[in-house]
Amino acid sequence: MEMIARNPASGVYPASPDYIHALEIKFPSRLLFVSGTMGLDHEGMAASDLKGQLELIWSNLRAILTSADMTVDNIVRLTSYLSDVAFMEANQNARLRALGGRAVPTTAIIVETLRDDWLVEIEIIAAG
């Protein structure tokens, strides 16, 4: 499988270092679509703060990816749902740490979550 970042030099606003406009995937043998994943522990309880929820989200995503014999290196698309715009930077930093600085097409949306204690939710698409 080959991954090619697509960032046109003209006709669209420039991408930032942690963001790409598109990622072309050549010859993937499989795709994994992961539901929105929250910062919940093994008992379904949300961590009490944003940092804890982000740590749990990425731990949960790694477990889901592992179940499909994949890693965070297989992530090709990511959408974050934040309950407060103030969470943007912490979410971005957690994503950069989790992906080792690798840029993927990503979107962050400010939403009202289903429960007040859910501060952030992340869904991904992975290819292998």
N, CA, C and O atoms as a GROMACS GRO file, in nm:
protein
  512
    1MET      N    1   0.085  -0.116   0.000
    1MET     CA    2   0.000   0.000   0.000
    1MET      C    3   0.090   0.124   0.000
    1MET      O    4   0.188   0.131   0.074
    2GLU      N    5   0.056   0.218  -0.082
    2GLU     CA    6   0.130   0.343  -0.091
    2GLU      C    7   0.041   0.458  -0.048
    2GLU      O    8  -0.075   0.466  -0.089
    3MET      N    9   0.094   0.549   0.035
    3MET     CA   10   0.022   0.668   0.079
    3MET      C   11   0.090   0.791   0.022
    3MET      O   12   0.211   0.810   0.038
    4ILE      N   13   0.012   0.875  -0.047
    4ILE     CA   14   0.067   0.995  -0.109
    4ILE      C   15  -0.012   1.117  -0.060
    4ILE      O   16  -0.133   1.126  -0.081
    5ALA      N   17   0.059   1.209   0.005
    5ALA     CA   18  -0.005   1.334   0.050
    5ALA      C   19  -0.035   1.419  -0.073
    5ALA      O   20   0.048   1.431  -0.162
    6ARG      N   21  -0.154   1.477  -0.076
    6ARG     CA   22  -0.195   1.564  -0.187
    6ARG      C   23  -0.223   1.703  -0.130
    6ARG      O   24  -0.327   1.726  -0.067
    7ASN      N   25  -0.129   1.794  -0.153
    7ASN     CA   26  -0.140   1.933  -0.109
    7ASN      C   27  -0.110   2.023  -0.228
    7ASN      O   28   0.005   2.062  -0.248
    8PRO      N   29  -0.210   2.056  -0.308
    8PRO     CA   30  -0.187   2.141  -0.425
    8PRO      C   31  -0.121   2.273  -0.386
    8PRO      O   32  -0.154   2.332  -0.283
    9ALA      N   33  -0.027   2.319  -0.469
    9ALA     CA   34   0.044   2.444  -0.444
    9ALA      C   35  -0.039   2.565  -0.483
    9ALA      O   36  -0.009   2.677  -0.440
   10SER      N   37  -0.143   2.545  -0.563
   10SER     CA   38  -0.228   2.657  -0.603
   10SER      C   39  -0.372   2.611  -0.611
   10SER      O   40  -0.401   2.492  -0.621
   11GLY      N   41  -0.463   2.709  -0.606
   11GLY     CA   42  -0.605   2.678  -0.619
   11GLY      C   43  -0.675   2.646  -0.489
   11GLY      O   44  -0.797   2.628  -0.488
   12VAL      N   45  -0.600   2.638  -0.378
   12VAL     CA   46  -0.658   2.608  -0.248
   12VAL      C   47  -0.565   2.668  -0.142
   12VAL      O   48  -0.446   2.686  -0.167
   13TYR      N   49  -0.619   2.699  -0.026
   13TYR     CA   50  -0.536   2.756   0.080
   13TYR      C   51  -0.428   2.656   0.120
   13TYR      O   52  -0.446   2.535   0.105
   14PRO      N   53  -0.315   2.706   0.172
   14PRO     CA   54  -0.204   2.615   0.206
   14PRO      C   55  -0.236   2.528   0.327
   14PRO      O   56  -0.307   2.570   0.419
   15ALA      N   57  -0.183   2.409   0.326
   15ALA     CA   58  -0.196   2.318   0.440
   15ALA      C   59  -0.095   2.360   0.546
   15ALA      O   60   0.008   2.420   0.515
   16SER      N   61  -0.124   2.328   0.671
   16SER     CA   62  -0.031   2.356   0.781
   16SER      C   63   0.057   2.233   0.803
   16SER      O   64   0.029   2.127   0.746
   17PRO      N   65   0.162   2.244   0.884
   17PRO     CA   66   0.253   2.130   0.903
   17PRO      C   67   0.186   2.003   0.958
   17PRO      O   68   0.234   1.893   0.932
   18ASP      N   69   0.077   2.019   1.034
   18ASP     CA   70   0.013   1.902   1.095
   18ASP      C   71  -0.113   1.859   1.020
   18ASP      O   72  -0.191   1.778   1.070
   19TYR      N   73  -0.132   1.911   0.901
   19TYR     CA   74  -0.258   1.890   0.827
   19TYR      C   75  -0.226   1.872   0.679
   19TYR      O   76  -0.139   1.941   0.626
   20ILE      N   77  -0.295   1.782   0.614
   20ILE     CA   78  -0.288   1.770   0.468
   20ILE      C   79  -0.429   1.774   0.412
   20ILE      O   80  -0.525   1.733   0.478
   21HIS      N   81  -0.440   1.824   0.290
   21HIS     CA   82  -0.572   1.833   0.228
   21HIS      C   83  -0.628   1.695   0.192
   21HIS      O   84  -0.747   1.670   0.207
   22ALA      N   85  -0.541   1.607   0.144
   22ALA     CA   86  -0.589   1.476   0.100
   22ALA      C   87  -0.476   1.374   0.110
   22ALA      O   88  -0.358   1.409   0.108
   23LEU      N   89  -0.515   1.249   0.121
   23LEU     CA   90  -0.420   1.140   0.126
   23LEU      C   91  -0.466   1.034   0.027
   23LEU      O   92  -0.571   0.973   0.046
   24GLU      N   93  -0.388   1.013  -0.076
   24GLU     CA   94  -0.420   0.911  -0.175
   24GLU      C   95  -0.363   0.777  -0.126
   24GLU      O   96  -0.247   0.769  -0.087
   25ILE      N   97  -0.446   0.675  -0.129
   25ILE     CA   98  -0.406   0.541  -0.087
   25ILE      C   99  -0.408   0.452  -0.211
   25ILE      O  100  -0.514   0.429  -0.270
   26LYS      N  101  -0.291   0.403  -0.249
   26LYS     CA  102  -0.284   0.315  -0.366
   26LYS      C  103  -0.277   0.170  -0.319
   26LYS      O  104  -0.193   0.132  -0.238
   27PHE      N  105  -0.367   0.091  -0.372
   27PHE     CA  106  -0.370  -0.053  -0.351
   27PHE      C  107  -0.384  -0.097  -0.206
   27PHE      O  108  -0.308  -0.183  -0.161
   28PRO      N  109  -0.480  -0.040  -0.132
   28PRO     CA  110  -0.502  -0.096   0.002
   28PRO      C  111  -0.568  -0.233  -0.011
   28PRO      O  112  -0.650  -0.256  -0.100
   29SER      N  113  -0.531  -0.322   0.078
   29SER     CA  114  -0.594  -0.454   0.074
   29SER      C  115  -0.718  -0.460   0.162
   29SER      O  116  -0.802  -0.549   0.148
   30ARG      N  117  -0.730  -0.363   0.256
   30ARG     CA  118  -0.846  -0.360   0.343
   30ARG      C  119  -0.862  -0.222   0.404
   30ARG      O  120  -0.766  -0.145   0.413
   31LEU      N  121  -0.984  -0.191   0.446
   31LEU     CA  122  -1.017  -0.066   0.512
   31LEU      C  123  -1.086  -0.097   0.644
   31LEU      O  124  -1.161  -0.194   0.655
   32LEU      N  125  -1.060  -0.014   0.744
   32LEU     CA  126  -1.122  -0.028   0.875
   32LEU      C  127  -1.188   0.104   0.910
   32LEU      O  128  -1.121   0.207   0.920
   33PHE      N  129  -1.319   0.103   0.929
   33PHE     CA  130  -1.395   0.222   0.966
   33PHE      C  131  -1.427   0.210   1.114
   33PHE      O  132  -1.499   0.119   1.156
   34VAL      N  133  -1.375   0.303   1.194
   34VAL     CA  134  -1.391   0.295   1.339
   34VAL      C  135  -1.493   0.400   1.385
   34VAL      O  136  -1.481   0.518   1.352
   35SER      N  137  -1.591   0.355   1.459
   35SER     CA  138  -1.692   0.444   1.515
   35SER      C  139  -1.628   0.550   1.603
   35SER      O  140  -1.514   0.537   1.646
   36GLY      N  141  -1.704   0.655   1.629
   36GLY     CA  142  -1.657   0.755   1.724
   36GLY      C  143  -1.620   0.687   1.854
   36GLY      O  144  -1.699   0.610   1.910
   37THR      N  145  -1.501   0.715   1.904
   37THR     CA  146  -1.448   0.651   2.023
   37THR      C  147  -1.431   0.756   2.132
   37THR      O  148  -1.373   0.861   2.108
   38MET      N  149  -1.481   0.727   2.250
   38MET     CA  150  -1.477   0.822   2.360
   38MET      C  151  -1.366   0.786   2.459
   38MET      O  152  -1.305   0.680   2.452
   39GLY      N  153  -1.342   0.878   2.551
   39GLY     CA  154  -1.243   0.859   2.657
   39GLY      C  155  -1.302   0.786   2.775
   39GLY      O  156  -1.309   0.839   2.886
   40LEU      N  157  -1.346   0.663   2.750
   40LEU     CA  158  -1.410   0.580   2.854
   40LEU      C  159  -1.316   0.468   2.894
   40LEU      O  160  -1.244   0.413   2.810
   41ASP      N  161  -1.316   0.435   3.022
   41ASP     CA  162  -1.234   0.325   3.070
   41ASP      C  163  -1.303   0.192   3.043
   41ASP      O  164  -1.409   0.188   2.980
   42HIS      N  165  -1.244   0.081   3.092
   42HIS     CA  166  -1.298  -0.053   3.068
   42HIS      C  167  -1.437  -0.075   3.126
   42HIS      O  168  -1.508  -0.167   3.087
   43GLU      N  169  -1.475   0.011   3.222
   43GLU     CA  170  -1.608  -0.001   3.283
   43GLU      C  171  -1.708   0.096   3.220
   43GLU      O  172  -1.822   0.107   3.265
   44GLY      N  173  -1.663   0.169   3.116
   44GLY     CA  174  -1.752   0.263   3.048
   44GLY      C  175  -1.763   0.398   3.115
   44GLY      O  176  -1.854   0.476   3.084
   45MET      N  177  -1.671   0.428   3.206
   45MET     CA  178  -1.672   0.556   3.277
   45MET      C  179  -1.577   0.654   3.209
   45MET      O  180  -1.464   0.619   3.174
   46ALA      N  181  -1.624   0.777   3.192
   46ALA     CA  182  -1.541   0.881   3.132
   46ALA      C  183  -1.436   0.930   3.230
   46ALA      O  184  -1.463   0.946   3.350
   47ALA      N  185  -1.315   0.954   3.178
   47ALA     CA  186  -1.214   1.019   3.261
   47ALA      C  187  -1.266   1.156   3.302
   47ALA      O  188  -1.350   1.214   3.233
   48SER      N  189  -1.218   1.207   3.414
   48SER     CA  190  -1.275   1.330   3.471
   48SER      C  191  -1.231   1.458   3.401
   48SER      O  192  -1.294   1.562   3.418
   49ASP      N  193  -1.124   1.450   3.320
   49ASP     CA  194  -1.076   1.571   3.254
   49ASP      C  195  -1.038   1.542   3.109
   49ASP      O  196  -1.032   1.426   3.067
   50LEU      N  197  -1.011   1.648   3.035
   50LEU     CA  198  -0.980   1.635   2.892
   50LEU      C  199  -0.854   1.552   2.870
   50LEU      O  200  -0.853   1.465   2.783
   51LYS      N  201  -0.749   1.578   2.945
   51LYS     CA  202  -0.624   1.504   2.929
   51LYS      C  203  -0.648   1.354   2.945
   51LYS      O  204  -0.601   1.273   2.864
   52GLY      N  205  -0.720   1.317   3.051
   52GLY     CA  206  -0.750   1.176   3.075
   52GLY      C  207  -0.835   1.115   2.965
   52GLY      O  208  -0.813   1.001   2.925
   53GLN      N  209  -0.932   1.190   2.915
   53GLN     CA  210  -1.017   1.139   2.806
   53GLN      C  211  -0.936   1.119   2.679
   53GLN      O  212  -0.954   1.019   2.610
   54LEU      N  213  -0.848   1.213   2.647
   54LEU     CA  214  -0.766   1.197   2.526
   54LEU      C  215  -0.673   1.077   2.539
   54LEU      O  216  -0.655   1.003   2.442
   55GLU      N  217  -0.616   1.057   2.656
   55GLU     CA  218  -0.530   0.939   2.676
   55GLU      C  219  -0.610   0.811   2.658
   55GLU      O  220  -0.563   0.718   2.593
   56LEU      N  221  -0.730   0.806   2.714
   56LEU     CA  222  -0.815   0.687   2.699
   56LEU      C  223  -0.859   0.666   2.554
   56LEU      O  224  -0.861   0.554   2.505
   57ILE      N  225  -0.894   0.774   2.487
   57ILE     CA  226  -0.935   0.762   2.346
   57ILE      C  227  -0.825   0.696   2.265
   57ILE      O  228  -0.849   0.600   2.192
   58TRP      N  229  -0.703   0.747   2.278
   58TRP     CA  230  -0.595   0.692   2.197
   58TRP      C  231  -0.559   0.550   2.240
   58TRP      O  232  -0.518   0.469   2.157
   59SER      N  233  -0.573   0.518   2.368
   59SER     CA  234  -0.553   0.380   2.413
   59SER      C  235  -0.660   0.290   2.353
   59SER      O  236  -0.631   0.180   2.307
   60ASN      N  237  -0.786   0.337   2.355
   60ASN     CA  238  -0.896   0.259   2.298
   60ASN      C  239  -0.878   0.241   2.147
   60ASN      O  240  -0.901   0.132   2.095
   61LEU      N  241  -0.836   0.347   2.078
   61LEU     CA  242  -0.814   0.336   1.934
   61LEU      C  243  -0.702   0.237   1.902
   61LEU      O  244  -0.713   0.158   1.809
   62ARG      N  245  -0.594   0.241   1.981
   62ARG     CA  246  -0.486   0.144   1.959
   62ARG      C  247  -0.535   0.000   1.978
   62ARG      O  248  -0.497  -0.089   1.902
   63ALA      N  249  -0.620  -0.022   2.078
   63ALA     CA  250  -0.674  -0.157   2.101
   63ALA      C  251  -0.761  -0.201   1.984
   63ALA      O  252  -0.753  -0.315   1.940
   64ILE      N  253  -0.843  -0.110   1.933
   64ILE     CA  254  -0.928  -0.143   1.818
   64ILE      C  255  -0.842  -0.174   1.695
   64ILE      O  256  -0.867  -0.271   1.625
   65LEU      N  257  -0.742  -0.090   1.671
   65LEU     CA  258  -0.652  -0.113   1.557
   65LEU      C  259  -0.578  -0.246   1.572
   65LEU      O  260  -0.565  -0.321   1.476
   66THR      N  261  -0.530  -0.274   1.692
   66THR     CA  262  -0.459  -0.400   1.717
   66THR      C  263  -0.548  -0.520   1.686
   66THR      O  264  -0.501  -0.621   1.634
   67SER      N  265  -0.677  -0.509   1.718
   67SER     CA  266  -0.770  -0.620   1.691
   67SER      C  267  -0.781  -0.648   1.542
   67SER      O  268  -0.823  -0.757   1.502
   68ALA      N  269  -0.744  -0.551   1.459
   68ALA     CA  270  -0.746  -0.567   1.313
   68ALA      C  271  -0.603  -0.581   1.257
   68ALA      O  272  -0.581  -0.563   1.138
   69ASP      N  273  -0.508  -0.612   1.345
   69ASP     CA  274  -0.366  -0.621   1.305
   69ASP      C  275  -0.319  -0.493   1.236
   69ASP      O  276  -0.250  -0.498   1.134
   70MET      N  277  -0.357  -0.380   1.294
   70MET     CA  278  -0.315  -0.250   1.244
   70MET      C  279  -0.257  -0.168   1.360
   70MET      O  280  -0.269  -0.206   1.476
   71THR      N  281  -0.194  -0.055   1.326
   71THR     CA  282  -0.142   0.039   1.424
   71THR      C  283  -0.188   0.180   1.384
   71THR      O  284  -0.258   0.197   1.284
   72VAL      N  285  -0.148   0.278   1.462
   72VAL     CA  286  -0.181   0.417   1.428
   72VAL      C  287  -0.121   0.457   1.294
   72VAL      O  288  -0.167   0.553   1.232
   73ASP      N  289  -0.018   0.386   1.249
   73ASP     CA  290   0.041   0.414   1.118
   73ASP      C  291  -0.056   0.385   1.004
   73ASP      O  292  -0.036   0.433   0.893
   74ASN      N  293  -0.161   0.308   1.030
   74ASN     CA  294  -0.260   0.275   0.928
   74ASN      C  295  -0.372   0.379   0.920
   74ASN      O  296  -0.455   0.373   0.828
   75ILE      N  297  -0.377   0.474   1.014
   75ILE     CA  298  -0.482   0.576   1.012
   75ILE      C  299  -0.464   0.666   0.890
   75ILE      O  300  -0.356   0.721   0.867
   76VAL      N  301  -0.572   0.680   0.811
   76VAL     CA  302  -0.567   0.764   0.690
   76VAL      C  303  -0.667   0.879   0.694
   76VAL      O  304  -0.666   0.963   0.605
   77ARG      N  305  -0.753   0.884   0.795
   77ARG     CA  306  -0.853   0.990   0.808
   77ARG      C  307  -0.897   0.996   0.953
   77ARG      O  308  -0.914   0.892   1.017
   78LEU      N  309  -0.916   1.118   1.005
   78LEU     CA  310  -0.952   1.135   1.145
   78LEU      C  311  -1.048   1.252   1.159
   78LEU      O  312  -1.027   1.359   1.102
   79THR      N  313  -1.154   1.231   1.236
   79THR     CA  314  -1.248   1.338   1.269
   79THR      C  315  -1.261   1.345   1.421
   79THR      O  316  -1.288   1.245   1.487
   80SER      N  317  -1.243   1.466   1.474
   80SER     CA  318  -1.258   1.490   1.617
   80SER      C  319  -1.386   1.570   1.640
   80SER      O  320  -1.415   1.665   1.568
   81TYR      N  321  -1.461   1.529   1.740
   81TYR     CA  322  -1.581   1.600   1.782
   81TYR      C  323  -1.553   1.654   1.922
   81TYR      O  324  -1.540   1.577   2.017
   82LEU      N  325  -1.543   1.785   1.935
   82LEU     CA  326  -1.508   1.849   2.061
   82LEU      C  327  -1.630   1.920   2.118
   82LEU      O  328  -1.706   1.984   2.045
   83SER      N  329  -1.649   1.908   2.249
   83SER     CA  330  -1.763   1.975   2.310
   83SER      C  331  -1.734   2.122   2.343
   83SER      O  332  -1.824   2.195   2.384
   84ASP      N  333  -1.609   2.165   2.324
   84ASP     CA  334  -1.573   2.304   2.351
   84ASP      C  335  -1.456   2.343   2.262
   84ASP      O  336  -1.360   2.266   2.250
   85VAL      N  337  -1.462   2.459   2.202
   85VAL     CA  338  -1.353   2.505   2.115
   85VAL      C  339  -1.222   2.517   2.192
   85VAL      O  340  -1.115   2.509   2.133
   86ALA      N  341  -1.228   2.536   2.322
   86ALA     CA  342  -1.108   2.548   2.404
   86ALA      C  343  -1.027   2.419   2.406
   86ALA      O  344  -0.911   2.420   2.448
   87PHE      N  345  -1.086   2.308   2.362
   87PHE     CA  346  -1.017   2.178   2.362
   87PHE      C  347  -0.934   2.156   2.236
   87PHE      O  348  -0.865   2.054   2.225
   88MET      N  349  -0.940   2.248   2.140
   88MET     CA  350  -0.877   2.230   2.009
   88MET      C  351  -0.727   2.201   2.020
   88MET      O  352  -0.678   2.104   1.962
   89GLU      N  353  -0.655   2.283   2.094
   89GLU     CA  354  -0.509   2.267   2.100
   89GLU      C  355  -0.469   2.136   2.169
   89GLU      O  356  -0.380   2.067   2.121
   90ALA      N  357  -0.533   2.103   2.279
   90ALA     CA  358  -0.500   1.978   2.349
   90ALA      C  359  -0.530   1.858   2.260
   90ALA      O  360  -0.453   1.762   2.258
   91ASN      N  361  -0.641   1.863   2.187
   91ASN     CA  362  -0.676   1.755   2.096
   91ASN      C  363  -0.572   1.744   1.984
   91ASN      O  364  -0.528   1.634   1.951
   92GLN      N  365  -0.533   1.857   1.927
   92GLN     CA  366  -0.432   1.858   1.821
   92GLN      C  367  -0.301   1.799   1.872
   92GLN      O  368  -0.240   1.716   1.805
   93ASN      N  369  -0.258   1.841   1.990
   93ASN     CA  370  -0.132   1.791   2.046
   93ASN      C  371  -0.138   1.641   2.074
   93ASN      O  372  -0.040   1.570   2.051
   94ALA      N  373  -0.251   1.593   2.123
   94ALA     CA  374  -0.267   1.449   2.149
   94ALA      C  375  -0.260   1.371   2.017
   94ALA      O  376  -0.198   1.265   2.010
   95ARG      N  377  -0.326   1.425   1.913
   95ARG     CA  378  -0.321   1.359   1.781
   95ARG      C  379  -0.179   1.354   1.727
   95ARG      O  380  -0.134   1.251   1.678
   96LEU      N  381  -0.108   1.465   1.737
   96LEU     CA  382   0.031   1.468   1.687
   96LEU      C  383   0.119   1.369   1.762
   96LEU      O  384   0.202   1.301   1.701
   97ARG      N  385   0.102   1.361   1.895
   97ARG     CA  386   0.179   1.263   1.973
   97ARG      C  387   0.144   1.121   1.930
   97ARG      O  388   0.233   1.038   1.907
   98ALA      N  389   0.015   1.093   1.920
   98ALA     CA  390  -0.030   0.957   1.887
   98ALA      C  391   0.018   0.914   1.749
   98ALA      O  392   0.053   0.798   1.729
   99LEU      N  393   0.020   1.007   1.654
   99LEU     CA  394   0.060   0.974   1.517
   99LEU      C  395   0.208   0.999   1.491
   99LEU      O  396   0.254   0.986   1.378
  100GLY      N  397   0.281   1.034   1.595
  100GLY     CA  398   0.423   1.058   1.578
  100GLY      C  399   0.452   1.175   1.485
  100GLY      O  400   0.554   1.177   1.416
  101GLY      N  401   0.361   1.273   1.482
  101GLY     CA  402   0.378   1.390   1.396
  101GLY      C  403   0.331   1.372   1.253
  101GLY      O  404   0.334   1.466   1.174
  102ARG      N  405   0.288   1.250   1.217
  102ARG     CA  406   0.242   1.224   1.081
  102ARG      C  407   0.110   1.296   1.055
  102ARG      O  408   0.016   1.285   1.134
  103ALA      N  409   0.105   1.368   0.944
  103ALA     CA  410  -0.017   1.442   0.908
  103ALA      C  411  -0.111   1.353   0.828
  103ALA      O  412  -0.068   1.281   0.737
  104VAL      N  413  -0.239   1.359   0.862
  104VAL     CA  414  -0.344   1.290   0.788
  104VAL      C  415  -0.458   1.389   0.766
  104VAL      O  416  -0.466   1.488   0.838
  105PRO      N  417  -0.544   1.364   0.670
  105PRO     CA  418  -0.662   1.450   0.657
  105PRO      C  419  -0.742   1.443   0.787
  105PRO      O  420  -0.774   1.334   0.835
  106THR      N  421  -0.774   1.558   0.841
  106THR     CA  422  -0.842   1.563   0.969
  106THR      C  423  -0.942   1.677   0.972
  106THR      O  424  -0.925   1.780   0.906
  107THR      N  425  -1.046   1.658   1.049
  107THR     CA  426  -1.148   1.760   1.070
  107THR      C  427  -1.181   1.764   1.218
  107THR      O  428  -1.192   1.659   1.283
  108ALA      N  429  -1.198   1.884   1.271
  108ALA     CA  430  -1.244   1.900   1.410
  108ALA      C  431  -1.374   1.977   1.406
  108ALA      O  432  -1.385   2.080   1.339
  109ILE      N  433  -1.472   1.928   1.479
  109ILE     CA  434  -1.605   1.987   1.480
  109ILE      C  435  -1.645   2.011   1.625
  109ILE      O  436  -1.624   1.926   1.711
  110ILE      N  437  -1.703   2.127   1.652
  110ILE     CA  438  -1.754   2.157   1.786
  110ILE      C  439  -1.900   2.112   1.789
  110ILE      O  440  -1.980   2.152   1.706
  111VAL      N  441  -1.932   2.028   1.888
  111VAL     CA  442  -2.065   1.966   1.895
  111VAL      C  443  -2.116   1.963   2.039
  111VAL      O  444  -2.042   1.989   2.134
  112GLU      N  445  -2.242   1.932   2.052
  112GLU     CA  446  -2.297   1.897   2.182
  112GLU      C  447  -2.293   1.745   2.189
  112GLU      O  448  -2.355   1.678   2.107
  113THR      N  449  -2.222   1.692   2.287
  113THR     CA  450  -2.210   1.547   2.298
  113THR      C  451  -2.335   1.487   2.362
  113THR      O  452  -2.416   1.559   2.420
  114LEU      N  453  -2.349   1.356   2.351
  114LEU     CA  454  -2.467   1.288   2.404
  114LEU      C  455  -2.475   1.295   2.556
  114LEU      O  456  -2.584   1.293   2.614
  115ARG      N  457  -2.358   1.304   2.620
  115ARG     CA  458  -2.354   1.318   2.766
  115ARG      C  459  -2.261   1.432   2.802
  115ARG      O  460  -2.160   1.453   2.734
  116ASP      N  461  -2.293   1.504   2.905
  116ASP     CA  462  -2.211   1.620   2.946
  116ASP      C  463  -2.068   1.583   2.983
  116ASP      O  464  -1.978   1.665   2.969
  117ASP      N  465  -2.046   1.460   3.031
  117ASP     CA  466  -1.911   1.423   3.074
  117ASP      C  467  -1.825   1.371   2.958
  117ASP      O  468  -1.708   1.341   2.980
  118TRP      N  469  -1.879   1.361   2.838
  118TRP     CA  470  -1.801   1.324   2.721
  118TRP      C  471  -1.750   1.453   2.657
  118TRP      O  472  -1.828   1.528   2.598
  119LEU      N  473  -1.621   1.478   2.669
  119LEU     CA  474  -1.562   1.604   2.623
  119LEU      C  475  -1.515   1.598   2.479
  119LEU      O  476  -1.513   1.700   2.410
  120VAL      N  477  -1.479   1.481   2.433
  120VAL     CA  478  -1.425   1.465   2.298
  120VAL      C  479  -1.454   1.323   2.250
  120VAL      O  480  -1.460   1.229   2.328
  121GLU      N  481  -1.472   1.311   2.120
  121GLU     CA  482  -1.493   1.181   2.056
  121GLU      C  483  -1.414   1.185   1.926
  121GLU      O  484  -1.411   1.287   1.858
  122ILE      N  485  -1.350   1.075   1.891
  122ILE     CA  486  -1.269   1.069   1.769
  122ILE      C  487  -1.307   0.947   1.689
  122ILE      O  488  -1.319   0.837   1.743
  123GLU      N  489  -1.327   0.966   1.558
  123GLU     CA  490  -1.350   0.853   1.468
  123GLU      C  491  -1.238   0.852   1.366
  123GLU      O  492  -1.185   0.957   1.328
  124ILE      N  493  -1.204   0.732   1.321
  124ILE     CA  494  -1.093   0.718   1.226
  124ILE      C  495  -1.130   0.622   1.113
  124ILE      O  496  -1.224   0.543   1.123
  125ILE      N  497  -1.053   0.633   1.006
  125ILE     CA  498  -1.051   0.534   0.900
  125ILE      C  499  -0.907   0.489   0.888
  125ILE      O  500  -0.816   0.572   0.884
  126ALA      N  501  -0.885   0.360   0.882
  126ALA     CA  502  -0.751   0.304   0.867
  126ALA      C  503  -0.748   0.217   0.742
  126ALA      O  504  -0.850   0.160   0.703
  127ALA      N  505  -0.631   0.209   0.680
  127ALA     CA  506  -0.615   0.127   0.560
  127ALA      C  507  -0.492   0.041   0.576
  127ALA      O  508  -0.393   0.081   0.638
  128GLY      N  509  -0.500  -0.077   0.521
  128GLY     CA  510  -0.385  -0.168   0.530
  128GLY      C  511  -0.366  -0.244   0.403
  128GLY      O  512  -0.274  -0.325   0.393
   0.00000   0.00000   0.00000
